[in-house]
């Protein structure tokens, strides 16, 4: 029950962040906005650790893993995600981000030795089909321009980084490094490293003092980074990267539900079928079909 709550919590929060990211694009460079976001998130987590008297006594090897997790999951991933949304609409970006489900399955096998579960692959495929059905109108509007292809490539590469970050996070948890401390350090490392890249690239560290920019920055740092990543990585450590990665098929639907209320999104027949497909895919990927009476009878017959 706790895993389900944390899974849903991360999906709901991340479903709202796609809209929030659009408020970060404008006067401030995307890479600088990423630095601000994770520097603030890291500071919040360090304050929490200080209040709760949590320690950071880790070896050099542990710190290297945490650094790697931070760069992959928080740094390069979000830098490329912000850049991609400058070139494609957030709906298409949400669809492409679902590719992380497959990356997680493959990388879990390669780097963690986890078996490739057919139910996860089948469920993920059904879910991806559902996502495509929901976002078909937006995909058509994206067109076939050079900017669109640039955004697609950036988002896919970002998804590879995010998936590898998930694998590293699984490794850190298997070494009994708590999620809170790992995220505090990882986000801090990411903001410093990405900040150095921005500095040496000649990027201007300006700031947009508007309610939209500051509000979205605080929301992305506190909810989109501290709370959502804390919940998701905890679940990831418990059920594995392959099944946890299915959250990327859920949060686009959350984004569309929010759009229904705030942006007057109109559901189509394809969208309804898509939602059903995503729910069915989740049902299969998580192995919930095993509890069905007909499946239990089938297993008894086979036995």
LINQUIZI-V919176 format. One record per pair of residues at least 4 apart in sequence whose ideal C-beta (glycine too) atoms are under 8 Angstrom apart, sorted by the first residue. I is the first residue (numbers start at 1). J is the second residue. Records with the same first field share a line. If there is no record, write none. Layout:
I->J, J
This chain:
1->5
2->6
3->7, 235, 238, 239
4->8
5->9
6->10, 231, 232, 234, 235
7->11, 231, 232, 235, 244, 247, 250
8->12, 250
9->13, 227, 228, 231
10->14, 228, 229, 231, 232, 235, 247, 251
11->15, 247, 250, 251, 254
12->16, 251, 254
13->17, 223, 224, 227, 228, 231
14->18, 224, 228, 232, 247, 251, 254
15->250, 251, 252, 253, 254, 255, 257, 258
16->20, 219, 223, 224, 254, 255, 258
17->21, 219, 220, 223, 224, 228
18->22, 85, 90, 93, 94, 251, 252, 255
19->23, 90, 255, 258, 259, 262
20->24, 216, 219, 220, 224
21->25, 81, 82, 85, 90, 216, 220
22->85, 90
23->212, 213, 215, 216
24->28, 30, 33, 37, 82, 213, 216, 217, 220
25->30, 33, 82, 85, 86
26->208, 213
27->206, 208, 213
28->32, 33, 36, 206, 207, 208, 213
29->33, 198, 203, 204
30->34, 79, 82, 83, 86
31->35, 79, 82, 194, 197, 198, 201, 203
32->36, 198, 203, 204, 205, 206
33->37, 82, 217
34->38, 75, 78, 79, 82, 191, 194
35->39, 191, 194, 195, 198, 205
36->40, 207, 217, 221
37->41, 78, 191, 217, 220, 221, 224, 225
38->42, 74, 75, 78, 187, 188, 190, 191, 194, 221, 225
39->43, 187, 188, 191, 195
40->44, 217, 218, 221, 222
41->45, 183, 187, 221, 222, 225, 226
42->46, 183, 184, 185, 187, 188, 191
43->47
44->48, 221, 222, 226
45->49, 180, 183, 184, 187, 226
46->50, 184, 188
47->51
48->52, 54, 180, 184
49->53, 54, 56, 180, 181, 184
50->54
54->178, 180, 181
55->181
56->181, 185
58->62, 63, 66, 177, 181
59->63
60->64
61->65
62->66, 172, 175, 177
63->67, 185
64->68
65->69, 168, 171, 172, 175, 177
66->70, 172, 177, 182, 185, 186, 189
67->71, 185, 186, 189
68->72, 165, 168
69->73, 74, 165, 168, 169, 172, 182, 186
70->74, 75, 185, 186, 187, 188, 189, 190, 193
71->75, 76, 165, 189, 190, 193
72->76, 77, 161, 162, 164, 165, 168
73->77, 161, 162, 165, 166, 168, 169, 186, 190, 229
74->78, 165, 186, 187, 190, 191, 225, 229
75->79, 189, 190, 191, 193, 194
76->80, 158, 161, 194
77->81, 158, 159, 161, 162, 165
78->82, 158
79->83, 158, 194
80->84, 154, 155, 157, 158, 161
81->85, 93, 97, 154, 155, 158
82->86
83->87, 151, 154
84->88, 93, 96, 150, 151, 152, 154, 155, 158
85->89, 90, 93, 151
86->151
87->147, 148, 150, 151, 154
88->92, 93, 142, 147, 148, 151, 152, 155
89->93, 138, 141, 142
90->94, 255
91->95, 135, 138, 139, 252, 255
92->96, 135, 138, 139, 142, 148, 151, 152
93->97, 151, 155
94->98, 131, 135, 251, 252, 255
95->131, 132, 135, 138, 139, 252
96->152, 155, 156, 159
97->155, 159, 248, 252
98->127, 128, 131, 248, 249, 252
99->103, 156, 159
100->104, 159, 162, 163, 166, 245, 248
101->105, 120, 124, 127, 128, 242, 245, 246, 248, 249
102->106, 121, 124
103->107, 159, 160, 162, 163, 164, 245
104->108, 163, 166, 167, 241, 242, 244, 245
105->109, 116, 117, 120, 121, 124, 242, 245
106->110, 116
107->111, 112, 163, 164, 166, 167, 241
108->112, 114, 116, 167, 170, 240, 241, 242
109->113, 114, 115, 116
111->167, 171
112->167, 170, 171, 241
114->240, 241, 242
116->120, 121, 242
117->121, 242
118->122
119->123, 284, 285, 287, 289
120->124, 242, 243, 246, 285
121->125
122->126, 284, 285
123->127, 246, 280, 281, 282, 283, 284, 285, 286
124->128, 245, 246, 249, 281, 285
125->129, 281
126->130, 277, 278, 280, 281, 284
127->131, 246, 249, 277, 278, 281, 282, 285
128->132, 249, 281
129->133, 274, 277, 281
130->134, 249, 273, 274, 275, 276, 277, 278, 279, 280, 281
131->135, 249, 252, 253, 274, 278
132->136, 139, 274
133->270, 271, 273, 274, 277
134->252, 253, 256, 270, 271, 274, 275, 278
135->139, 252, 256, 274
136->140, 268, 270
137->141, 268
138->142
142->148
143->148
144->148, 149
145->149
146->150
147->151
148->152
149->153
150->154
151->155
152->156
153->157
154->158
155->159
156->160
157->161
158->162
159->163
160->164
161->165
162->166
163->167, 241, 245
164->168
165->169
166->170, 233, 236, 241, 244, 245
167->171, 241
168->172
169->173, 179, 182, 233, 236, 237
170->174, 236, 237, 240, 241
171->175
172->177, 182
173->177, 179, 182, 233, 236, 237
174->237
177->181, 182
178->182
179->183, 230, 233, 234, 237
180->184, 230
181->185
182->186, 233
183->187, 226, 229, 230, 233
184->188
185->189
186->190
187->191, 225
188->192
189->193
190->194
191->195
192->196
193->197
194->198
195->199
196->200
197->201
198->203, 205
199->203, 205
207->213
208->213, 214
209->213, 214
210->214
211->215
212->216
213->217
214->218
215->219
216->220
217->221
218->222
219->223, 224
220->224, 225
221->225, 226
222->226, 227
223->227, 228
224->228
225->229
226->230
227->231
228->232
229->233
230->234
231->235
232->236, 244, 247
233->237
234->238
235->239, 244, 247
236->240, 241, 244
239->243, 244
240->244
241->245
243->285, 286
246->250, 281, 282, 285, 286
247->251
248->252
249->253, 278, 281, 282
250->254, 278, 282
251->255
252->256
253->257, 275, 278
254->258
255->259
256->260, 265, 267, 271
257->261
258->262, 263
259->263, 265
260->264, 265, 267
267->271, 272
268->272
269->273
270->274
271->275
272->276
273->277
274->278
275->279
276->280
277->281
278->282
279->283
280->284
281->285
282->286, 288
283->288, 289
284->288, 289
289->295
290->295, 296
291->295, 296
292->296
293->297
294->298
295->299
296->300
297->301
298->302
299->303
